[in-house]
C-alpha cells in the first residue's frame, strides 16, 4: 500500500504494457487490439506534481521555475504518455483537468482559496485543453476529451450555501 505517494507515470506506462502483454497472451493479439480500441481510458495527472514538487514545502521549484515553465515540462511528459497510450491501442481517452488545489485547506492561509495556486492550476488546465485539441488533430482515429474538473469542483464550492452547507476549518 502506498502512503503519501503516487506511482510515477513511467511506471504506470510499464504496468500498462505488461497488462497488454498478458491480455494478448490470453485472447490473442488481434482480439486484444480490438478490446483495447473499445476501452475508455481516463487519465488524471498533475496534482502531486504541483502539491509536492512545485508548491510543496522545501521544494525549490517555485524559486527555479515559473508556473508556465513547470507546466510546459508537465505537458511535454503528458503528451508523450498520451501518444504512447495511442500506440498501444487507446482510442477513447477522458483527460481530467486539475481541481482547484488552492482551495485545499493546506493552501488556505487567509481563509479563502489561494489564488496563486489556483492561477497556476488554471494555466495547466488551459494548456491541457490545447494538448487535447492537438491530440485529436494528430490522431483522427481516436477521441480525446477534456473534463473540466476545476469548474465542476469550484462551482460546487461556490454554491455550498445553496444546499445549507457551510465550510468550516478543523484544527
C-alpha positions in Angstrom: 0.0 0.0 0.0 1.3 3.4 -0.9 1.1 6.2 1.6 1.7 9.8 0.7 2.9 9.0 -2.7 2.0 8.0 -6.2 3.1 5.8 -9.0 5.4 7.6 -11.5 3.9 8.0 -15.0 6.7 5.9 -16.4 5.9 3.0 -14.0 2.2 3.3 -14.8 3.2 3.0 -18.5 5.3 -0.1 -17.9 2.4 -1.6 -15.9 0.0 -0.9 -18.8 2.4 -2.5 -21.3 2.6 -5.6 -19.1 -1.2 -5.8 -18.8 -1.5 -5.6 -22.6 1.0 -8.4 -22.9 -1.0 -10.6 -20.6 -4.3 -9.9 -22.4 -2.6 -10.7 -25.7 -1.4 -14.0 -24.4 -4.8 -14.9 -23.2 -7.0 -13.9 -26.1 -4.6 -13.3 -29.0 -3.1 -10.1 -30.3 -5.9 -9.2 -32.7 -8.6 -9.7 -30.1 -6.6 -7.7 -27.6 -6.2 -4.8 -30.0 -10.0 -4.8 -30.7 -10.6 -4.9 -27.0 -8.2 -2.0 -26.2 -9.6 0.1 -29.0 -13.1 -0.2 -27.4 -12.0 0.7 -23.8 -12.5 4.1 -22.3 -9.3 5.3 -20.7 -9.2 8.0 -18.1 -6.2 10.0 -17.1 -5.5 12.5 -14.3 -2.0 13.8 -13.6 -0.6 16.8 -12.0 -1.9 17.1 -8.5 1.1 15.5 -6.8 3.4 17.4 -9.2 2.0 20.7 -8.1 1.4 19.8 -4.4 4.7 18.0 -3.7 7.1 19.2 -6.4 6.1 22.8 -7.1 4.2 24.3 -4.1 5.4 21.7 -1.6 7.3 22.9 1.5 11.0 22.6 0.9 10.6 22.5 -2.9 13.0 24.7 -4.8 10.9 24.5 -8.0 8.9 27.7 -7.2 12.2 29.6 -7.0 13.8 28.0 -10.0 10.8 27.8 -12.4 7.8 29.9 -13.3 4.4 28.2 -13.2 4.5 28.4 -17.0 7.9 26.6 -17.3 6.8 23.9 -14.8 3.5 23.4 -16.7 5.3 23.2 -20.1 7.5 20.4 -18.7 4.5 18.5 -17.4 2.7 19.0 -20.8 5.7 17.5 -22.7 5.7 14.5 -20.4 1.9 14.1 -20.5 1.9 14.4 -24.3 4.4 11.7 -24.7 2.5 9.5 -22.3 -0.8 10.0 -24.2 0.8 9.4 -27.5 2.2 6.1 -26.1 -1.3 5.1 -25.0 -2.4 5.6 -28.6 0.4 3.5 -29.8 -0.8 0.7 -27.5 -4.4 0.9 -28.6 -6.1 3.6 -26.6 -8.7 5.3 -28.8 -11.1 6.8 -26.3 -9.4 8.9 -23.6 -11.0 11.2 -21.0 -8.4 13.6 -19.8 -9.2 15.2 -16.4 -8.0 18.7 -15.7 -6.9 19.6 -12.2 -9.3 20.7 -9.5 -8.8 24.0 -7.6 -5.9 22.8 -5.4 -5.7 26.3 -4.0 -8.9 25.7 -2.2 -7.5 22.7 -0.2 -7.1 23.6 3.5 -3.3 23.3 3.3 -3.2 26.3 1.0 -5.9 28.5 2.7 -3.7 30.8 4.7 -6.2 33.7 4.8 -9.4 31.7 5.0 -10.1 31.7 1.2 -8.7 29.9 -1.7 -5.0 30.6 -2.6 -5.2 32.4 -5.9 -1.5 31.9 -6.8 -2.0 28.1 -6.6 -5.4 28.2 -8.5 -3.9 30.5 -11.2 -1.1 28.0 -11.8 -3.7 25.2 -12.0 -5.9 27.1 -14.4 -2.8 27.7 -16.6 -2.1 24.0 -16.5 -5.7 23.3 -17.5 -5.6 25.8 -20.3 -2.5 24.1 -21.7 -4.2 20.7 -21.2 -7.1 21.8 -23.4 -4.7 22.8 -26.1 -3.0 19.4 -25.8 -6.3 17.6 -26.2 -7.1 19.6 -29.4 -3.6 18.7 -30.7 -4.0 15.0 -29.9 -7.4 15.0 -31.7 -5.9 16.5 -34.7 -2.8 14.2 -34.6 -4.9 11.0 -34.1 -8.2 11.3 -36.1 -8.9 7.6 -35.3 -9.1 8.5 -31.6 -11.2 10.7 -29.4 -9.7 12.7 -26.5 -12.0 14.8 -24.3 -11.1 17.3 -21.6 -13.0 17.1 -18.4 -13.1 20.4 -16.6 -12.7 19.3 -13.1 -11.7 22.8 -11.9 -15.1 24.3 -12.9 -17.1 21.3 -11.5 -15.4 21.4 -8.1 -15.2 25.2 -7.9 -18.9 25.7 -8.8 -19.8 23.2 -6.0 -17.6 25.0 -3.5 -19.1 28.3 -4.5 -22.7 27.1 -4.0 -22.4 25.3 -0.6 -24.9 27.8 0.9 -27.5 26.9 -1.6 -27.6 23.4 0.0 -27.4 24.7 3.6 -23.8 23.5 3.8 -21.1 25.5 5.4 -17.3 25.4 5.1 -15.5 25.0 8.4 -11.9 24.7 9.5 -10.7 21.8 11.5 -7.6 22.5 13.7 
